[in-house]
Amino acid sequence: MFYLNKLRIIFALIIPFLLVGCKSDNKDIYKGMSADQIYARAKKNEEKERYGDVAKDYEALESRFPYGEYSDRSQIGLINAYYKNNDSALAITAADRFIRMNPHHPNVDYVYYLKGLVTFEQNYTFAFRYLPLDRSSRDPSSAQESFDTFKEMLDRFPHSQYAPDARKRMVFLRNQLASHELQVAEYYVKRRAYASAANRASYIIKHFEKTPSIPKALAILVVSYQKLGMQPLAKDAYKTLEANYPGSQELKSVQDYWQ
């Protein structure tokens, strides 16, 4: 009984401090702050790369002063903060909302660019960033979404200051998407599903012209058509490979079919 009473006294002394702590954690740090002050706080946190705090600042600014002079800047700043804080889903949702609500905004090209960067970076998870793994082996949906976003930006704003970097990233993404399709075609060859392999290789040649995957796709066509008994098509594929990639390993790999 003595120990029970002692515990009650201890809890009675501790609980008020716990409640104070909870109240302090939940207090509104933005109470009484002007739009200028919240914006200044966000910029200061940006300088210190505290992007979680930056997001909270811009969320507060947008909710408290939705029609003020900082409205557009807070929305764009919020997208960037979500991106830098690796909150991909929130960044994409905020970007789509801004594009939908402000299709002719002078900085909407930057929002398209940010959205493209978000999905582009989704290709670079920790494992794929730091380990020698082939990104083309993973789900290509993020790469395709990033490519489509950059393409839409370039179609609308071909002279944007972000256009050169977007084009470079599109080349990289296109090569990655082609490589993914090539892996599927090679899988079909291993399974001796030559009709499916030929269809996938033809798709690569049609949609991913001038990518590094083209010579291998042509070689797959040669083998697949040969196995299917479609000699004229196999010969055409071989001639195309020979004319465009003379001396290549892909050409050497299928030369036995014509000895």
VEXDO-726604 format. One record per residue: residue number from 1; residue in one letter; x, y, z of N, C-alpha, C in turn. Coordinates in steps of 0.02 Angstrom, whole numbers. Atoms other than C-alpha are relative to their C-alpha. Layout:
// residues N
nr:rest:neast:nnorth:nup:caeast:canorth:caup:ceast:cnorth:cup
NUM:a:X:Y:Z:X:Y:Z:X:Y:Z
...
This chain:
// residues 259
nr:rest:neast:nnorth:nup:caeast:canorth:caup:ceast:cnorth:cup
1:m:42:-60:0:0:0:0:44:63:0
2:f:-46:-57:-3:144:115:42:28:16:-70
3:y:-29:-10:67:220:88:-132:-52:27:-49
4:l:54:-24:43:52:116:-217:-12:75:9
5:n:9:-71:-14:30:284:-132:59:41:-26
6:k:-60:-35:24:208:330:-177:-3:10:-75
7:l:7:-6:73:175:293:-361:-51:53:-19
8:r:52:-50:14:18:400:-356:29:70:7
9:i:-31:-66:-11:118:546:-288:47:18:-57
10:i:-46:-11:56:251:525:-424:-37:19:-63
11:f:39:-15:60:121:521:-563:-33:69:5
12:a:32:-65:-10:34:672:-489:50:57:-14
13:l:-51:-50:11:198:767:-498:21:4:-74
14:i:-25:4:70:245:709:-675:-52:23:-50
15:i:52:-13:50:79:726:-767:-6:73:-21
16:p:4:-70:22:71:918:-762:56:19:-49
17:f:-55:-15:45:243:925:-844:-11:-31:-69
18:l:16:33:63:187:801:-977:-51:40:-39
19:l:52:-39:33:34:905:-1014:28:65:-28
20:v:-32:-61:24:139:1062:-1029:40:-14:-63
21:g:-39:19:59:253:971:-1150:-44:-10:-60
22:c:46:12:56:106:915:-1256:-27:65:-28
23:k:27:-64:22:35:1090:-1260:52:39:-40
24:s:-52:-38:35:202:1164:-1312:13:-29:-69
25:d:-10:32:65:218:1034:-1452:-55:20:-49
26:n:57:-13:43:46:1077:-1518:-14:75:-10
27:k:15:-72:6:57:1266:-1505:11:24:-72
28:d:-2:-27:68:32:1365:-1663:58:50:-6
29:i:-60:-43:6:203:1435:-1708:-12:58:-47
30:y:13:-53:49:125:1542:-1845:-52:51:24
31:k:52:-45:-27:-4:1627:-1733:27:72:4
32:g:-19:-71:-2:5:1815:-1756:52:21:-51
33:m:-51:-17:51:133:1805:-1898:-34:26:-63
34:s:25:-27:63:105:1907:-2055:24:-44:-57
35:a:-21:38:59:122:1837:-2231:75:12:-13
36:d:-71:-16:10:290:1927:-2246:44:-41:47
37:q:-40:36:-50:354:1844:-2088:3:-75:-15
38:i:1:72:16:299:1668:-2138:43:-13:-62
39:y:-40:8:61:375:1691:-2310:74:5:16
40:a:-70:-9:-19:538:1753:-2234:25:-62:37
41:r:-19:60:-36:540:1602:-2119:12:-58:-49
42:a:-8:53:50:516:1485:-2269:65:8:-38
43:k:-62:-12:38:659:1567:-2365:61:-16:43
44:k:-57:14:-45:773:1553:-2213:9:-75:8
45:n:-5:73:-5:732:1368:-2194:25:-31:-66
46:e:-26:23:64:765:1345:-2380:76:7:-2
47:e:-73:-11:-2:939:1419:-2357:35:-53:42
48:k:-28:50:-45:969:1293:-2218:-17:-71:-23
49:e:19:65:29:896:1152:-2326:-42:-42:49
50:r:47:34:-45:766:1110:-2194:-67:-6:-36
51:y:56:0:46:639:1058:-2323:-65:-24:32
52:g:61:18:-36:518:976:-2202:-31:62:31
53:d:25:-62:-30:504:1143:-2111:-23:49:-54
54:v:20:-44:56:496:1236:-2277:-71:-18:-22
55:a:67:22:21:344:1131:-2326:-52:24:50
56:k:47:-23:-51:259:1173:-2161:-12:75:-5
57:d:6:-73:6:296:1358:-2186:-46:19:-58
58:y:40:-18:59:222:1363:-2360:-72:-25:7
59:e:68:24:-13:72:1257:-2307:-37:51:43
60:a:31:-51:-44:39:1385:-2169:-15:64:-39
61:l:9:-61:40:62:1530:-2289:-58:-6:-48
62:e:53:11:49:-54:1455:-2418:-69:-4:34
63:s:65:8:-33:-191:1411:-2293:-23:64:33
64:r:18:-61:-36:-185:1577:-2199:-8:61:-45
65:f:3:-57:47:-160:1695:-2345:-7:-25:-72
66:p:8:33:65:-231:1602:-2497:-5:49:-59
67:y:9:-47:55:-263:1760:-2598:48:59:5
68:g:-47:-54:-8:-117:1866:-2546:53:2:-55
69:e:-51:-9:51:34:1923:-2644:47:-60:-4
70:y:-44:57:0:126:1764:-2595:-34:-65:-22
71:s:40:59:16:-9:1645:-2657:36:-46:-50
72:d:-33:41:52:78:1586:-2816:68:-24:23
73:r:-67:19:-22:251:1588:-2739:-2:-54:53
74:s:5:52:-52:195:1485:-2591:-18:-67:-30
75:q:19:63:32:115:1354:-2703:59:-31:-36
76:i:-59:26:35:271:1337:-2811:54:-20:50
77:g:-49:16:-51:383:1342:-2658:-18:-65:35
78:l:23:61:-33:278:1203:-2581:16:-61:-43
79:i:-16:55:46:299:1092:-2735:74:-16:4
80:n:-72:10:-4:486:1118:-2729:21:-31:67
81:a:-16:26:-66:492:1083:-2542:-19:-75:5
82:y:20:71:1:395:920:-2564:50:-41:-39
83:y:-49:35:43:515:871:-2704:66:-10:37
84:k:-64:4:-35:670:910:-2601:-5:-44:62
85:n:10:41:-60:596:819:-2451:-20:-72:-16
86:n:16:67:23:562:663:-2556:-73:-20:12
87:d:72:14:-5:373:678:-2536:-29:1:-70
88:s:16:1:71:342:625:-2715:-74:8:-14
89:a:72:-2:13:155:596:-2706:-29:69:13
90:l:25:-68:-15:123:765:-2623:24:50:-52
91:a:-28:-46:50:237:853:-2748:-39:-5:-66
92:i:37:10:63:147:777:-2899:-71:27:6
93:t:69:-25:-10:-25:815:-2827:-2:76:-1
94:a:-2:-73:-3:24:996:-2790:16:29:-69
95:a:-18:-24:68:102:1016:-2964:-60:-5:-47
96:d:59:9:43:-52:946:-3052:-53:52:16
97:r:50:-51:-20:-163:1063:-2952:19:69:-26
98:f:-22:-66:23:-57:1214:-2995:-9:6:-76
99:i:7:-1:73:-54:1169:-3181:-73:7:-21
100:r:72:-2:16:-242:1142:-3182:-29:69:14
101:m:29:-64:-21:-279:1305:-3092:35:60:-33
102:n:-38:-57:27:-144:1412:-3176:35:-19:-66
103:p:-31:24:62:-117:1347:-3354:41:52:-38
104:h:-36:-54:36:-52:1516:-3416:44:41:46
105:h:-44:-36:-47:51:1566:-3266:70:6:-30
106:p:-67:-9:30:222:1638:-3316:52:-51:25
107:n:-47:49:-26:308:1505:-3209:-26:-72:-3
108:v:27:68:3:203:1355:-3255:48:-48:-33
109:d:-51:44:29:347:1288:-3360:44:-30:53
110:y:-42:24:-56:448:1274:-3200:-37:-55:39
111:v:40:50:-36:305:1176:-3118:0:-66:-39
112:y:-6:61:41:304:1054:-3265:69:-32:10
113:y:-68:24:-8:492:1040:-3247:9:-35:68
114:l:-4:31:-66:478:1005:-3060:-35:-67:2
115:k:37:63:1:347:871:-3090:40:-53:-37
116:g:-42:47:36:461:790:-3218:58:-24:42
117:l:-56:18:-43:605:793:-3094:-22:-49:54
118:v:24:44:-53:500:710:-2960:-3:-72:-24
119:t:7:68:26:458:559:-3068:67:-26:-26
120:f:-67:20:22:635:559:-3140:39:-28:59
121:e:-38:21:-59:708:544:-2965:-27:-64:29
122:q:27:63:-25:592:399:-2927:37:-60:-30
123:n:-42:52:28:708:298:-3040:63:-11:43
124:y:-61:2:-39:846:332:-2914:-14:-13:74
125:t:6:21:-69:799:239:-2756:70:-12:27
126:f:-66:9:-30:941:206:-2635:38:-57:-35
127:a:-34:58:30:979:35:-2711:26:16:-70
128:f:-19:-13:69:982:95:-2890:49:58:-5
129:r:-46:-57:2:1079:253:-2846:71:-22:19
130:y:-66:15:-27:1221:170:-2751:26:-70:-16
131:l:-22:67:17:1226:-10:-2810:1:-9:-76
132:p:-5:10:73:1275:-73:-2985:-58:-41:-27
133:l:59:34:24:1098:-119:-3033:-25:34:-64
134:d:25:-26:64:1014:-97:-3202:-70:27:10
135:r:66:-32:-10:870:28:-3190:-51:-25:-51
136:s:47:21:52:795:-41:-3351:-38:-63:20
137:s:33:62:-21:747:-201:-3257:-61:13:44
138:r:56:-15:-45:622:-110:-3145:-60:25:-38
139:d:63:-25:29:445:-50:-3176:14:67:-35
140:p:-16:-61:37:459:82:-3313:-52:56:6
141:s:54:-49:-2:302:179:-3263:23:69:20
142:s:-25:-66:-21:396:318:-3173:40:33:-55
143:a:-39:-27:55:517:337:-3318:-45:25:-56
144:q:46:-21:53:373:346:-3441:-38:63:20
145:e:36:-60:-23:279:473:-3335:45:61:-2
146:s:-48:-56:2:435:581:-3319:11:22:-72
147:f:-9:-16:71:465:571:-3507:-60:39:-27
148:d:60:-32:25:285:619:-3544:-8:71:28
149:t:5:-67:-30:292:766:-3423:48:48:-32
150:f:-49:-42:34:452:835:-3498:-21:15:-71
151:k:23:-10:69:380:811:-3672:-56:52:-3
152:e:55:-49:-2:222:907:-3627:27:70:13
153:m:-31:-65:-14:329:1046:-3556:33:29:-62
154:l:-36:-23:60:435:1056:-3714:-49:17:-57
155:d:51:-15:51:281:1051:-3826:-31:69:13
156:r:31:-63:-18:208:1199:-3732:50:57:4
157:f:-50:-52:-13:368:1292:-3691:69:-20:-28
158:p:-63:23:30:505:1244:-3815:60:45:15
159:h:-55:-47:-13:607:1398:-3769:10:15:74
160:s:-8:-9:-72:595:1381:-3581:73:-7:20
161:q:-68:6:-25:756:1402:-3484:15:-70:26
162:y:-8:68:-24:726:1225:-3420:0:-51:-56
163:a:5:45:57:709:1152:-3595:64:-40:-13
164:p:-60:40:14:893:1102:-3622:10:-59:48
165:d:-8:55:-48:901:1000:-3462:-55:-52:-9
166:a:55:46:11:730:924:-3497:14:-46:-59
167:r:-16:41:59:789:866:-3669:53:-52:16
168:k:-53:48:-19:945:784:-3595:-30:-57:41
169:r:31:52:-41:839:692:-3468:-45:-44:-42
170:m:42:40:44:719:636:-3604:41:-51:-40
171:v:-44:46:35:863:558:-3701:17:-59:45
172:f:-17:52:-48:915:463:-3546:-60:-46:12
173:l:60:39:-14:736:408:-3510:-20:-44:-59
174:r:17:38:61:706:354:-3690:45:-61:-6
175:n:-46:56:3:862:246:-3686:-18:-53:52
176:q:19:46:-53:805:170:-3522:-63:-39:-18
177:l:62:34:20:630:132:-3588:14:-51:-56
178:a:-18:46:54:705:53:-3745:35:-61:28
179:s:-37:56:-30:821:-53:-3638:-48:-47:37
180:h:50:42:-34:673:-113:-3536:-37:-44:-50
181:e:35:38:52:580:-166:-3694:46:-55:-28
182:l:-48:49:26:738:-254:-3754:6:-60:48
183:q:-4:55:-48:749:-356:-3594:-61:-46:-6
184:v:60:41:10:571:-414:-3623:7:-43:-62
185:a:-10:38:62:613:-464:-3802:50:-57:10
186:e:-50:52:-14:767:-559:-3742:-29:-57:42
187:y:34:50:-40:660:-648:-3614:-42:-46:-44
188:y:40:41:46:542:-706:-3752:43:-46:-42
189:v:-46:42:39:689:-771:-3853:21:-61:42
190:k:-21:55:-44:748:-874:-3704:-56:-51:10
191:r:57:44:-7:573:-944:-3687:-23:-30:-66
192:r:16:24:68:571:-981:-3874:-68:24:-23
193:a:63:-31:22:418:-870:-3893:19:50:-55
194:y:-31:-42:51:486:-803:-4057:-48:51:-31
195:a:48:-49:26:326:-719:-4118:-4:61:46
196:s:2:-54:-48:317:-617:-3958:65:40:0
197:a:-66:-33:2:504:-579:-3968:4:46:-61
198:a:-1:-41:61:485:-517:-4148:-44:61:7
199:n:45:-57:-10:337:-407:-4102:31:53:45
200:r:-31:-48:-46:431:-328:-3956:60:34:-33
201:a:-58:-29:35:589:-302:-4061:-23:51:-52
202:s:27:-47:50:485:-220:-4199:-25:64:34
203:y:24:-58:-38:407:-105:-4068:59:46:18
204:i:-60:-39:-18:581:-50:-4011:24:39:-61
205:i:-26:-32:61:636:-13:-4190:-46:57:-22
206:k:48:-51:22:477:87:-4225:-2:59:47
207:h:12:-53:-48:466:187:-4064:63:28:34
208:f:-62:-22:-34:647:202:-4003:59:5:-48
209:e:-52:-9:52:744:249:-4158:60:37:29
210:k:-64:-31:-19:927:296:-4132:20:-11:73
211:t:-22:18:-68:939:218:-3958:50:-57:-5
212:p:-49:55:0:1078:95:-3911:-31:-69:-6
213:s:34:66:2:948:-45:-3908:-17:-23:-70
214:i:20:18:68:917:-42:-4096:39:-59:-30
215:p:-35:57:30:1058:-159:-4154:-19:-67:31
216:k:20:62:-32:1009:-290:-4025:-71:-19:-20
217:a:69:14:22:826:-273:-4076:0:-29:-70
218:l:-5:27:67:874:-303:-4257:26:-72:1
219:a:-27:68:-6:976:-457:-4208:-55:-48:24
220:i:55:42:-24:825:-524:-4113:-50:-13:-57
221:l:44:10:58:719:-497:-4269:28:-53:-47
222:v:-31:49:44:843:-596:-4373:-12:-71:27
223:v:7:66:-31:841:-742:-4252:-73:-23:2
224:s:70:18:-8:654:-738:-4220:-33:-17:-67
225:y:29:14:66:603:-728:-4403:28:-65:-29
226:q:-32:61:25:727:-866:-4445:-33:-61:33
227:k:30:56:-36:654:-979:-4310:-73:-11:-20
228:l:71:5:21:478:-941:-4371:-7:-20:-73
229:g:1:20:70:527:-989:-4548:-18:56:-48
230:m:17:-59:41:499:-812:-4613:65:28:-29
231:q:-67:-15:26:658:-805:-4717:7:70:-31
232:p:-7:-67:29:624:-645:-4818:5:55:53
233:l:-1:-51:-53:589:-544:-4660:65:-5:39
234:a:-64:9:-35:742:-619:-4574:57:31:-40
235:k:-53:-27:43:850:-571:-4722:-2:76:-1
236:d:6:-73:-1:782:-393:-4725:28:29:65
237:a:-26:-24:-64:821:-373:-4540:76:-5:2
238:y:-73:9:2:996:-441:-4568:33:54:-43
239:k:-28:-51:45:1028:-322:-4714:-1:69:33
240:t:5:-65:-36:968:-174:-4610:54:4:54
241:l:-51:2:-52:1083:-226:-4467:70:7:-31
242:e:-65:-2:34:1229:-250:-4587:15:69:-27
243:a:-10:-66:31:1203:-82:-4672:11:55:53
244:n:-3:-54:-50:1183:21:-4513:50:-12:57
245:y:-46:15:-56:1295:-70:-4389:53:-51:-22
246:p:-52:47:24:1438:-151:-4487:54:-10:54
247:g:-52:14:-49:1565:-236:-4377:-24:-4:72
248:s:26:2:-68:1450:-235:-4226:-4:-72:26
249:q:6:66:-31:1440:-379:-4103:-67:-32:-17
250:e:66:26:17:1256:-396:-4144:0:-30:-69
251:l:-4:27:68:1295:-422:-4328:38:-67:1
252:k:-39:62:-3:1428:-552:-4288:-39:-57:32
253:s:38:52:-36:1307:-644:-4173:-51:-35:-44
254:v:50:31:44:1186:-679:-4317:27:-19:-68
255:q:-29:15:66:1307:-704:-4461:-3:-74:-17
256:d:4:72:12:1300:-893:-4439:-64:-20:-37
257:y:63:17:34:1122:-888:-4503:7:7:-76
258:w:-6:-15:72:1187:-832:-4674:64:-28:-30
259:q:-60:31:27:1345:-935:-4693:-19:-57:-47
